[in-house]
Amino acid sequence: MKVLDRIFGRGGASAPRPPAHAGYLRDSRSRILSTRGTALRDHRDEVRTAWRRAAGLAMDIIQNSGRLRGAVDQVIADTVGVELILNPMPELSKLGYDRKETDDFIKLLKAEWKRWAWNARECDLKGKFIVPQKVDIALRHDVVFGEALMLMDYMSAGDRRRYGIRSGTKMCLTTPTALVQDTSEFEGLYQGVIHDPNGRPVAYRLAEKEAVIVVKRDHRAYDAQGRQMVAHVFDPVDGNDVRGISRLVAAFREYLQWETLVDVTIQTGILQTVFAQVLTSERPSAEAFEALEALGESQDGKELRAQFRDYFLAVMDKAAESEISVGSDPKISHLAPGEKLDLMSTGIPGPQFLPVSNELQRGIARAIGISVASYTMNYEGATYSSTRMEGASLHPVVTRRRDRIASPICQIGFEHLVDELIGTGRLPFKGGYEAFSANRDRVLWAMWQGPAKATADDQKSAKAASERLLNGTSTLDMECAEIGADAEEVFERRLYWHKRYVDAGMPSPFAPSQGSGDAKDDVIQDQKAPKKKEEA
């Protein structure tokens, strides 16, 4: 049988065609599926096996790549902006609060949180970082390690007097590498997390340094009063997952391929630029002189060898007098007879470089969770429609990351702070601490608001917001959230400036315009401009 017949399965009794069948994993004639071996294991076992190597690779490539470092910064900017804004939503009607009292209580919560969160000495156990910085670190940990870990602590009165601070509630953000990789089915311990028989986390085992000794210590997930003491946030893939894994783990191969592609392209281009000169010579090689020796010792052979020798000696003497100058001071080069110097152009990068590079970078950006344009800083070919679709598809990814990773870090600090404020009497509450403790979930419910949603046209976005409000399909707090503002703060600031303008005898910019009888007068009107077909 011929080789091509074997490859394509044509003819021959020794290569019968396999019977046709339907079902999953039906391979093609190329047998491409059979070339990829797989093994099915529990996902948490996959994470436990690859966690340390994945974290090390992620840290290494981020530390040595300006593009990936910028991508991580972009993740932080998209998710939290400058900070996550607290929006308390307590349910106090059943505790004897009316609407005004609830609003006043919310104002006190916001003010106390702001003062505490932006004072590193008050909120951080080490006194180094404010809460927004801790959220930034948690998001970096999420990209590198696939998880973030924070412990809550309460500083004693003596330590507070020594540091000259007021609050005892302290946040301590720690690296996930401190969470041990130990696993023991007998203890219910899996990759550093101890579980009860129902699979709920009971404690976290951390490796901590005491002087020069590393000690493994268990930290309870909840204290005796039911307060959460450890915030361990990650994005699970399976219901049995215990730990997270780097978000870059799926893009390692693509990033290293892209890095190799760029490296080889640059090095080849440099070599071609430096050595892009070809000297063509008709001078004979060593084999030619060996052929002359084979002419023999006859009179004709000796004479022919002498003539060739005299000719090459003359050529070499002439070549010794010439030089090739390609330095900073170029000169006219005189070459030997029969020689030619050609200057070649570089052929790197080739036409396939950009398509391959762009394809690899798209996979990396998708794994990180940012747009390709943000990752590459290349907006070539972008249109209004493509930019809007890009923002629309990316915004749910950003809000999901904000709610699942960033917000829990702030929420646990907020809960402990309010607990301390009410427990010490610095924040008045009807019924005292007992009433608060019995209704903790009702009082501590809050939302965390991030930066404004990206828009390609501010005027069109503003007009759409006005239309939604007029049509009754939206509310002011929803529209304020779209632009990264707090509806309560917007109301307070509008009221303050309105009263100040009125008290000064000036027309308020917030009052309805004179003679506007139609509610739609406030809607931005479209400019009369010829319609132009938009490029898709």
C-alpha positions as CSV (number, residue, x, y, z in Angstrom):
1,M,0.0,0.0,0.0
2,K,1.2,3.5,-0.8
3,V,2.0,6.0,1.9
4,L,-0.7,8.4,0.8
5,D,-3.2,5.6,0.8
6,R,-2.4,4.8,4.4
7,I,-2.7,8.5,5.4
8,F,-6.0,9.0,3.8
9,G,-7.4,5.5,4.4
10,R,-7.7,4.5,0.7
11,G,-8.0,0.9,-0.4
12,G,-6.1,-2.1,0.9
13,A,-7.4,-4.9,3.0
14,S,-5.0,-4.1,5.9
15,A,-6.6,-0.7,6.6
16,P,-10.4,-1.2,6.9
17,R,-12.5,1.9,7.3
18,P,-13.9,2.1,10.9
19,P,-17.6,1.7,11.1
20,A,-19.6,4.9,11.3
21,H,-21.2,5.7,14.6
22,A,-22.8,8.7,16.3
23,G,-22.0,10.1,19.8
24,Y,-19.7,12.4,21.7
25,L,-16.0,12.5,21.0
26,R,-16.3,11.0,17.5
27,D,-12.9,11.6,16.1
28,S,-12.1,12.8,12.5
29,R,-9.9,11.1,10.0
30,S,-6.9,13.0,11.3
31,R,-7.4,11.4,14.7
32,I,-6.9,14.8,16.3
33,L,-8.8,13.9,19.5
34,S,-6.7,10.9,20.2
35,T,-3.6,13.1,20.3
36,R,-4.8,14.9,23.4
37,G,-4.7,12.8,26.5
38,T,-7.0,13.8,29.4
39,A,-7.8,12.8,32.9
40,L,-10.9,13.7,34.9
41,R,-10.4,14.6,38.6
42,D,-12.2,16.7,41.2
43,H,-11.6,20.4,40.4
44,R,-10.4,21.1,44.0
45,D,-7.8,18.4,43.5
46,E,-6.7,20.1,40.3
47,V,-6.4,23.4,42.2
48,R,-4.4,21.8,45.0
49,T,-2.0,20.2,42.6
50,A,-1.3,23.3,40.5
51,W,-1.8,26.1,43.0
52,R,1.8,26.9,44.0
53,R,3.2,26.6,40.5
54,A,0.4,28.7,39.0
55,A,0.9,31.4,41.6
56,G,4.7,31.4,41.0
57,L,4.3,31.7,37.3
58,A,1.6,34.4,37.6
59,M,3.8,36.5,39.9
60,D,6.8,36.1,37.7
61,I,5.3,37.1,34.5
62,I,3.4,40.1,36.1
63,Q,6.6,41.3,37.7
64,N,8.5,41.1,34.4
65,S,5.8,42.4,32.0
66,G,4.8,46.1,31.8
67,R,1.7,45.1,29.8
68,L,0.5,42.6,32.4
69,R,1.2,45.0,35.2
70,G,-0.8,47.6,33.4
71,A,-3.6,45.1,32.8
72,V,-3.8,44.4,36.6
73,D,-3.9,48.1,37.3
74,Q,-6.7,48.4,34.7
75,V,-8.7,45.6,36.5
76,I,-8.4,47.6,39.7
77,A,-9.5,50.9,38.0
78,D,-12.5,49.2,36.3
79,T,-13.6,47.5,39.4
80,V,-13.3,50.0,42.2
81,G,-11.9,53.2,40.7
82,V,-10.7,55.3,43.6
83,E,-12.8,53.5,46.3
84,L,-16.0,51.6,46.7
85,I,-18.7,53.9,48.0
86,L,-20.7,52.7,50.9
87,N,-24.5,52.7,50.4
88,P,-26.2,51.4,53.6
89,M,-29.6,49.9,53.2
90,P,-30.8,49.1,56.8
91,E,-34.3,47.8,57.4
92,L,-35.2,49.7,60.6
93,S,-39.0,50.2,60.3
94,K,-39.6,47.2,62.6
95,L,-37.2,48.7,65.2
96,G,-39.2,51.9,65.7
97,Y,-37.4,54.1,63.1
98,D,-39.4,56.3,60.8
99,R,-38.1,57.5,57.4
100,K,-36.3,60.6,58.7
101,E,-34.6,58.7,61.6
102,T,-33.5,56.0,59.1
103,D,-32.0,58.7,56.9
104,D,-30.2,60.3,59.8
105,F,-28.8,56.9,60.9
106,I,-27.5,56.2,57.3
107,K,-25.8,59.6,57.3
108,L,-24.0,58.7,60.6
109,L,-23.0,55.4,59.2
110,K,-21.5,56.9,56.1
111,A,-19.6,59.6,58.1
112,E,-18.1,57.1,60.6
113,W,-17.1,54.7,57.8
114,K,-15.4,57.5,55.8
115,R,-13.4,58.7,58.8
116,W,-12.3,55.2,59.8
117,A,-11.6,53.8,56.3
118,W,-9.4,56.7,55.2
119,N,-7.3,56.6,58.4
120,A,-4.6,53.9,58.1
121,R,-3.8,54.1,61.9
122,E,-7.5,53.4,62.7
123,C,-8.4,50.7,60.2
124,D,-5.2,48.7,59.7
125,L,-3.7,46.5,62.3
126,K,-0.2,47.5,61.0
127,G,-1.2,51.1,60.6
128,K,0.1,51.2,57.0
129,F,-2.8,51.1,54.5
130,I,-6.3,52.6,54.2
131,V,-9.3,50.4,53.2
132,P,-9.2,51.4,49.5
133,Q,-5.5,50.3,49.3
134,K,-6.5,47.0,50.9
135,V,-9.1,46.4,48.3
136,D,-6.5,47.1,45.6
137,I,-4.2,44.5,47.1
138,A,-7.1,42.0,47.4
139,L,-7.8,42.4,43.6
140,R,-4.1,41.9,42.8
141,H,-4.1,38.8,45.0
142,D,-7.2,37.6,43.1
143,V,-5.3,37.9,39.8
144,V,-2.1,36.3,41.0
145,F,-3.4,33.7,43.5
146,G,-7.0,33.4,42.6
147,E,-8.1,34.4,46.1
148,A,-7.8,37.1,48.8
149,L,-7.5,36.5,52.5
150,M,-8.1,39.0,55.4
151,L,-8.3,38.6,59.2
152,M,-10.2,40.8,61.6
153,D,-8.8,41.7,65.0
154,Y,-9.7,43.9,67.9
155,M,-7.0,46.0,69.6
156,S,-7.0,46.2,73.3
157,A,-7.5,49.5,75.2
158,G,-3.9,49.6,76.3
159,D,-2.6,49.2,72.8
160,R,-5.0,51.9,71.6
161,R,-3.8,54.3,74.2
162,R,-0.2,53.5,73.3
163,Y,-0.8,54.3,69.6
164,G,-3.1,57.3,70.3
165,I,-6.0,55.8,68.4
166,R,-9.7,55.4,69.1
167,S,-11.1,52.4,67.3
168,G,-10.2,48.9,68.2
169,T,-11.5,47.3,65.0
170,K,-8.6,46.4,62.8
171,M,-8.3,44.7,59.4
172,C,-5.3,42.6,58.6
173,L,-4.8,41.6,54.9
174,T,-2.5,38.7,54.6
175,T,-1.0,36.9,51.6
176,P,-2.7,33.7,50.5
177,T,0.7,31.9,50.5
178,A,0.4,31.9,54.3
179,L,-2.6,29.6,54.0
180,V,-1.0,26.2,54.3
181,Q,-1.4,23.5,51.6
182,D,-1.9,20.7,54.2
183,T,-4.7,18.2,53.7
184,S,-6.0,15.7,56.3
185,E,-9.3,13.9,55.8
186,F,-9.4,12.9,59.5
187,E,-9.4,16.6,60.6
188,G,-11.6,17.8,57.8
189,L,-8.7,19.8,56.6
190,Y,-8.3,20.4,52.9
191,Q,-5.6,22.8,51.5
192,G,-5.5,24.8,54.8
193,V,-9.2,25.1,55.4
194,I,-10.8,23.1,58.2
195,H,-14.5,22.1,57.6
196,D,-17.2,20.7,59.7
197,P,-19.2,17.5,58.7
198,N,-21.5,19.7,56.6
199,G,-18.6,21.1,54.6
200,R,-18.8,24.6,56.2
201,P,-15.5,26.3,56.9
202,V,-14.6,26.3,60.6
203,A,-11.1,27.6,60.7
204,Y,-8.2,28.5,58.5
205,R,-4.7,27.2,59.2
206,L,-2.0,29.8,58.6
207,A,1.8,29.6,58.7
208,E,3.0,32.5,60.8
209,K,6.5,33.6,61.7
210,E,7.3,34.1,65.4
211,A,10.9,35.4,65.6
212,V,12.7,32.9,63.4
213,I,10.3,30.0,63.8
214,V,7.3,29.3,61.5
215,V,4.3,28.3,63.5
216,K,1.0,26.9,62.1
217,R,-2.0,28.5,63.8
218,D,-5.7,28.0,63.3
219,H,-7.9,31.1,63.0
220,R,-11.6,30.6,63.6
221,A,-13.9,31.6,60.8
222,Y,-16.5,33.0,63.2
223,D,-16.3,34.0,66.8
224,A,-18.7,33.0,69.6
225,Q,-21.1,35.8,68.8
226,G,-21.4,34.7,65.1
227,R,-19.2,37.5,63.7
228,Q,-17.2,36.6,60.7
229,M,-13.5,36.8,61.6
230,V,-11.9,35.6,58.3
231,A,-12.7,36.9,54.8
232,H,-11.6,34.3,52.3
233,V,-12.9,35.4,48.8
234,F,-12.4,33.5,45.6
235,D,-14.3,32.7,42.4
236,P,-15.3,29.0,42.6
237,V,-15.6,26.8,39.5
238,D,-17.1,23.7,41.3
239,G,-19.4,23.3,44.3
240,N,-16.6,21.4,46.1
241,D,-13.9,24.1,45.6
242,V,-12.0,25.2,48.7
243,R,-9.4,27.5,47.2
244,G,-9.1,29.7,44.1
245,I,-6.4,29.6,41.5
246,S,-4.8,32.4,39.5
247,R,-6.9,34.0,36.8
248,L,-3.9,33.8,34.5
249,V,-3.6,30.1,34.7
250,A,-5.6,29.5,31.5
251,A,-3.5,32.1,29.6
252,F,0.0,31.0,30.6
253,R,0.6,29.2,27.4
254,E,-0.7,32.0,25.2
255,Y,1.3,34.6,27.1
256,L,4.6,32.7,26.9
257,Q,4.0,32.0,23.2
258,W,3.4,35.7,22.6
259,E,6.5,36.6,24.6
260,T,8.6,34.1,22.6
261,L,7.1,35.4,19.3
262,V,8.1,39.0,20.2
263,D,11.5,38.0,21.5
264,V,12.4,36.0,18.4
265,T,11.1,38.7,16.1
266,I,13.1,41.4,17.8
267,Q,16.3,39.4,17.9
268,T,16.0,38.3,14.3
269,G,15.3,41.9,13.3
270,I,18.4,43.1,15.1
271,L,20.6,40.5,13.5
272,Q,19.2,41.3,10.0
273,T,19.8,45.0,10.6
274,V,23.4,44.6,11.8
275,F,24.4,41.9,9.3
276,A,22.2,42.9,6.3
277,Q,25.2,42.9,4.0
278,V,26.3,40.2,1.5
279,L,29.7,40.1,-0.1
280,T,29.7,38.1,-3.3
281,S,33.1,36.9,-4.4
282,E,34.5,34.8,-7.3
283,R,37.5,33.7,-5.3
284,P,37.9,29.9,-5.3
285,S,37.6,27.8,-2.2
286,A,40.0,25.2,-0.8
287,E,38.5,22.6,-3.1
288,A,39.6,24.6,-6.2
289,F,43.2,24.6,-5.0
290,E,43.1,20.9,-4.3
291,A,41.8,20.4,-7.9
292,L,44.9,22.3,-9.2
293,E,47.1,19.9,-7.3
294,A,45.5,17.0,-9.2
295,L,46.7,18.3,-12.6
296,G,49.9,16.3,-12.1
297,E,53.6,17.0,-12.5
298,S,53.6,17.3,-16.3
299,Q,55.0,20.3,-18.0
300,D,51.5,21.6,-19.0
301,G,50.2,21.0,-15.4
302,K,53.1,22.9,-13.8
303,E,52.6,25.8,-16.2
304,L,48.8,26.0,-15.6
305,R,49.3,25.9,-11.8
306,A,51.9,28.7,-12.1
307,Q,49.5,30.9,-14.1
308,F,46.7,30.4,-11.7
309,R,49.0,31.2,-8.8
310,D,50.2,34.4,-10.3
311,Y,46.6,35.4,-11.1
312,F,45.3,34.8,-7.6
313,L,48.4,36.5,-6.0
314,A,47.6,39.6,-8.1
315,V,44.0,39.6,-7.1
316,M,44.8,39.2,-3.4
317,D,47.4,42.0,-3.6
318,K,44.7,44.3,-5.1
319,A,42.2,43.2,-2.4
320,A,44.6,44.0,0.4
321,E,44.7,47.6,-0.8
322,S,40.9,48.0,-0.6
323,E,38.6,48.2,2.4
324,I,34.9,48.0,3.2
325,S,33.7,50.9,5.4
326,V,30.1,50.7,6.9
327,G,30.7,52.6,10.1
328,S,29.7,56.1,11.2
329,D,32.1,57.6,8.7
330,P,31.1,55.9,5.4
331,K,33.6,55.7,2.6
332,I,33.6,54.5,-1.0
333,S,34.7,50.9,-0.9
334,H,37.0,49.5,-3.6
335,L,36.5,45.8,-3.9
336,A,38.6,43.2,-5.5
337,P,37.9,42.2,-9.1
338,G,34.9,39.9,-9.3
339,E,33.5,41.0,-5.9
340,K,30.1,42.7,-5.3
341,L,28.7,44.1,-2.0
342,D,24.9,44.1,-1.6
343,L,22.9,45.8,1.2
344,M,19.9,43.7,2.0
345,S,16.6,44.8,3.6
346,T,15.2,43.2,6.7
347,G,12.3,40.8,6.3
348,I,11.2,40.8,10.0
349,P,8.5,41.0,11.1
350,G,6.7,39.2,8.4
351,P,3.0,39.6,7.3
352,Q,1.9,36.9,9.8
353,F,3.3,38.5,12.9
354,L,0.4,40.9,13.7
355,P,-2.5,38.3,13.1
356,V,-0.8,35.8,15.4
357,S,0.2,38.4,18.0
358,N,-3.4,39.8,18.1
359,E,-4.9,36.3,18.4
360,L,-2.7,35.5,21.4
361,Q,-3.4,38.8,23.1
362,R,-7.2,38.4,22.7
363,G,-7.0,35.1,24.7
364,I,-4.9,36.8,27.5
365,A,-7.3,39.8,27.8
366,R,-10.3,37.5,28.0
367,A,-8.7,35.5,30.8
368,I,-7.9,38.6,32.8
369,G,-11.3,40.1,32.3
370,I,-10.5,43.4,30.5
371,S,-11.1,44.6,26.9
372,V,-8.6,43.8,24.2
373,A,-8.2,47.5,23.6
374,S,-7.4,48.2,27.2
375,Y,-4.9,45.4,27.3
376,T,-3.1,46.3,24.1
377,M,-3.8,50.1,24.1
378,N,-4.6,49.7,20.5
379,Y,-7.8,51.3,19.3
380,E,-7.2,50.9,15.6
381,G,-10.4,50.1,13.7
382,A,-12.6,50.8,16.7
383,T,-16.0,52.3,15.9
384,Y,-18.8,53.7,18.0
385,S,-20.8,50.5,17.8
386,S,-17.9,48.2,18.5
387,T,-16.9,50.4,21.5
388,R,-20.4,50.3,22.9
389,M,-20.7,46.5,22.5
390,E,-17.3,46.0,24.1
391,G,-18.4,48.1,27.1
392,A,-21.7,46.3,27.3
393,S,-20.2,42.9,27.3
394,L,-17.4,43.9,29.8
395,H,-19.6,45.8,32.3
396,P,-21.2,42.6,33.8
397,V,-17.8,41.1,34.2
398,V,-16.6,44.1,36.1
399,T,-19.7,44.4,38.4
400,R,-19.5,40.6,39.1
401,R,-15.8,40.9,40.1
402,R,-16.8,43.9,42.3
403,D,-19.6,42.1,44.1
404,R,-17.7,38.8,44.6
405,I,-14.2,39.9,45.3
406,A,-13.9,43.6,46.3
407,S,-17.1,44.2,48.2
408,P,-16.7,41.4,50.8
409,I,-13.4,42.9,51.9
410,C,-15.2,46.2,52.6
411,Q,-18.3,44.6,54.1
412,I,-16.6,42.6,56.8
413,G,-14.7,45.7,58.0
414,F,-18.0,47.7,57.9
415,E,-19.8,45.1,60.0
416,H,-17.1,45.0,62.7
417,L,-16.9,48.8,62.8
418,V,-20.7,49.3,63.3
419,D,-20.6,46.5,65.9
420,E,-18.0,48.4,67.8
421,L,-19.6,51.8,67.4
422,I,-23.0,50.6,68.7
423,G,-21.4,48.4,71.4
424,T,-19.3,51.3,72.8
425,G,-22.3,53.8,72.5
426,R,-20.6,56.1,70.0
427,L,-23.4,55.4,67.5
428,P,-26.8,55.7,69.1
429,F,-29.2,52.9,68.4
430,K,-32.8,52.3,69.7
431,G,-32.8,49.4,72.0
432,G,-29.0,49.4,72.5
433,Y,-26.6,46.7,71.6
434,E,-29.0,43.9,72.4
435,A,-31.5,45.1,69.8
436,F,-28.7,45.5,67.3
437,S,-27.3,42.0,68.0
438,A,-30.7,40.5,67.5
439,N,-31.2,42.2,64.2
440,R,-27.6,42.3,62.9
441,D,-28.5,41.3,59.3
442,R,-31.2,44.0,59.0
443,V,-29.0,46.8,60.2
444,L,-25.8,45.8,58.4
445,W,-27.2,45.3,54.9
446,A,-25.3,47.5,52.5
447,M,-24.4,47.9,48.8
448,W,-21.0,48.9,47.5
449,Q,-20.9,51.2,44.5
450,G,-18.0,51.4,42.0
451,P,-16.9,53.8,39.3
452,A,-19.1,55.0,36.4
453,K,-19.9,52.7,33.6
454,A,-17.7,53.4,30.6
455,T,-19.5,55.2,27.8
456,A,-18.6,56.1,24.2
457,D,-20.8,59.2,24.0
458,D,-21.7,61.2,27.1
459,Q,-24.5,63.2,25.5
460,K,-26.3,60.1,24.2
461,S,-25.9,58.4,27.6
462,A,-27.3,61.4,29.4
463,K,-30.2,61.6,27.1
464,A,-30.9,57.9,27.5
465,A,-30.9,58.4,31.3
466,S,-33.3,61.3,31.1
467,E,-35.6,59.2,28.9
468,R,-35.6,56.3,31.4
469,L,-36.5,58.6,34.3
470,L,-39.3,60.3,32.3
471,N,-40.7,56.9,31.2
472,G,-40.6,55.5,34.8
473,T,-38.3,52.6,33.9
474,S,-35.5,53.8,36.2
475,T,-34.9,55.7,39.5
476,L,-32.4,58.4,40.5
477,D,-30.3,56.1,42.6
478,M,-30.0,53.6,39.7
479,E,-28.9,56.4,37.3
480,C,-26.5,57.8,39.9
481,A,-24.9,54.4,40.2
482,E,-24.4,54.3,36.5
483,I,-22.2,57.4,36.7
484,G,-20.4,56.3,40.0
485,A,-22.3,58.7,42.3
486,D,-24.2,58.2,45.5
487,A,-27.9,59.3,45.2
488,E,-28.0,60.4,48.8
489,E,-24.9,62.6,48.4
490,V,-26.2,64.0,45.2
491,F,-29.4,65.0,46.9
492,E,-27.6,66.6,49.9
493,R,-25.3,68.5,47.7
494,R,-28.1,69.7,45.4
495,L,-30.1,70.8,48.4
496,Y,-27.1,72.6,49.9
497,W,-26.3,74.6,46.8
498,H,-30.0,75.3,46.0
499,K,-30.5,76.9,49.4
500,R,-27.2,78.8,49.1
501,Y,-28.2,80.3,45.8
502,V,-31.7,81.2,47.0
503,D,-30.4,82.8,50.2
504,A,-27.9,84.9,48.2
505,G,-30.7,86.2,46.0
506,M,-29.4,84.3,42.9
507,P,-31.4,82.1,40.6
508,S,-30.9,78.5,41.5
509,P,-29.5,76.3,38.7
510,F,-31.7,73.5,40.2
511,A,-35.0,75.3,39.9
512,P,-37.3,74.8,36.9
513,S,-36.6,77.3,34.1
514,Q,-39.2,80.1,33.7
515,G,-41.9,79.3,31.2
516,S,-41.2,75.7,30.9
517,G,-44.6,74.0,31.0
518,D,-43.6,70.8,29.5
519,A,-41.7,68.2,31.6
520,K,-39.7,67.2,28.6
521,D,-38.1,70.6,28.3
522,D,-35.2,69.3,30.4
523,V,-34.4,66.6,27.9
524,I,-31.4,67.3,25.7
525,Q,-32.6,67.9,22.1
526,D,-30.8,66.3,19.2
527,Q,-28.8,68.7,17.1
528,K,-30.0,69.2,13.6
529,A,-27.3,67.4,11.7
530,P,-27.4,65.4,8.5
531,K,-27.6,61.7,9.2
532,K,-24.5,59.8,8.3
533,K,-24.4,56.1,7.9
534,E,-22.2,54.6,10.6
535,E,-19.5,52.3,9.9
536,A,-20.1,48.9,11.4
